[in-house]
Amino acid sequence: MKKKCVLIYDDDQEILNVCRAILDDENYHVETIAQCENIINDLENIKPDIILMDLWIPQIGGENAIRLMKENDGFKHIPVVLFSANDEIEKISDKIKASAYLKKPFDIMAFRETIKTYVS
């Protein structure tokens, strides 16, 4: 059986390492990218089952990247989980129609459960 693919966008290498370790333990295939300005090309090449997107990421930012993705019929169905320390994360998540959000620092069990909810 093919492993489900989790694509994580964050410019913080420590966060990427922690997320990768957690998800590797759960038997997911994990791809990490530190910037999101090429999100459409990334999605075409990686074909993720779910995306975790930091809001505060260089260049166009997570919010704009998700808007681009949601405007594309080929990718708008992919679940997106925003994760950020931004106090407005819930509001932003609603505004861009993200599937879910996790406020940093996040609880590891909540992180695992959120991924499982959207990738079964």
N, C-alpha and C positions, 0 to 999 in steps of 0.2 A: 504494500500500500504506500502511495506517495505521501511524503510528509507535507503538512500544511505549511505554507510560507508566510512568515511575518516580516514585513518591511518596516524598519524603524528609521525615522529621520530625527536626528538630534546632533547638535554640534559639540556636545559634551561627551568626550570619549569614555569617561567613567560611567556615565549613565548607559551608554551603549554596551559597555562590558558587562554591567550588572544585568541589564535586560537580556543580553545574549546568554549569559550563564543560566538565568532563570528559565528561559525558553528552551535552551538546549536540554535541560533536565526534563522538560515536558515533551521532548521529542519533536519539536518544531524545526523547520529549516528557517534560519534567520539571516536576513540581509540588512546591513546597516549603511546609511549614507549620511554624511555630515552637512549637506546642503540640499535644497529642494527646488532650485530654479529649473531643473530638467525633469520635473516630476512625470510628465507624459512619456518621455523616452524611458525613464526608469521603470514605469509601469509596463510599458510594452516589452521591455527586456526581462524583467523579473517576474511578472505575472503573480503578484502577491495575493494571498487569500484575505489579508487584513493589513492595515497600515496604522502604525503608531506615529503620530506627528507632534513634535515639539512646536510650540507657538513662536518662541524666541529663537529663530534660526536665521543665519545670515542670508543675505540677498533678498529674496522676495518674501520670506517669512512663511510660517506654517499656514496661517489663515488664508493668504493669497494662493498658496500652492493647492490647498484643498478646494478652493473655489474653481481653480483651473481644472482639477480632476473631476469635480461634480458637473462641470459644463460639458464634459466629454462623455458621450453615450456609451463608449466602450469601457469606461472605468467608474462611472458614478455609482454602480452597484457594490463596489468594494467597501466593506465596513472600515470606518476611520475612528480611531480613538485618539483624541487630543490628550497630550499630557504636558503639563506646564505648572510653574509656580505662580502664574498670573492669577491675581485675585478675581479677574473677570472670566475665568475659564468656562464656567457654566453658561454664562451669557453668550460668549463667543461660540461655544459648542452648539447651542441652540440656533444661533444666527446662521452658521454655515452648515447646519444639519449634519453634524458629526453623529456617529452612532453612540458614542459614549465619551467620557472624559475621566482622567485621573489627575488629581492635584498632586504635584510634587511637594515634598517627598511622599511617595506612595507606599502603601502597605503591600508587601509581596503577595500575600494571599488574595487581596483585591485585584492586583495586577493579573495574577494567574486566572482568576475567575472571570475577569472582564474579557480576556482573550478567549477563554473556553466558550463564553456566551456567544461570541460572534464567529468562531471557527470550530465547528463540530465535525 
